[in-house]
Amino acid sequence: MGVVVLGFALLVGWSLFAWIDDSEQGNLASGLTAAVAAVGAITSLIISIRQRRVEEGMAWRGRSDAQRANEVRAHLSAATRVLKELEGELGLRIRVLEQHQRDAERYEQLASLNAEQAKAIENLVGRQFARQSRMTWVQWVGSLLAAFALGLVVNWISAPALDWVRQLLS
């Protein structure tokens, strides 16, 4: 792995050297300095990435089998707790859903009954309005006849009363 990294860094450095050499038209010292700096930077970056990976692997390898087994057990017990919580939550939601379904069925039955009841109430109210209309007409005719009779009586009484008032004033 180290030979491949070093070869890659040299290739990149040499390419950079050639590019700088072309752009500066023959300034060999600056091109060589840039190539060495590029090789150093790339090598340092690759080595630091490799070192981090090695440390991560060593952290896992540094534990004993018992420690790793305990960690696995802890993760499994945590997963079991989460699954139990999810199962309880799912059961609760299923019960709520079943209750809502029962409510929906009951309301659908009430809606169908209410349609029949609404028709019956409409018929009852229609009959009541017809009866009320007839009673209103009878009252109107009765009031008209009473007013006519009262008018006759008042006219019959008012003529002698008007004569008497005229005699008093004269």
Steps between C-alpha positions, in 0.01 A plus 500: 500500500785739588671452160175577318446817707856615441471427125172693477651795690806501268276487192292794620812692601672436165184612312487814709872555439449470124204740509686759705809453283292574188328799656817660638701417190796317638521601865617160624542588870145624550354202313707253702398671825132482405534133407664414832233698690221322309655159566531584872144632530341206319710248695410667828129500416497134399699396808266690735193335343667158530597569862142594590370175350759300689407672829131426445580135439729487803232646722278204414785250519622641831195366680475152630251251369299534822481879460388469140241235596370730776469787253311276258267386784442862601407591142270199474323584827457861385355374171267268694376792713438709192312214335281455809423873505415490130282193553311675781455814292385296202251308716362826637460642150329182382251521789431866422453413132256221586305741724484754218377231262225401744405866540489546123272198459271627776482847345424350160210308656380817672524688172284241323249504787505877503409506131190294575423705808554821306241387245255416780561837667456678167162330452397586856606862466327523161173377651543741791554793262190402299293481819640833619422654162136384521471633856644835393249523216210418737622764744524756221145427381373504862672834565354644182145393596547632855624834368203527265253421780671741736490769230120453462447521877719809534321672211159413643597636844699796374213661307278560811809596705606754239149650499501532877845672495371746239201586719723570793726725304221693340 
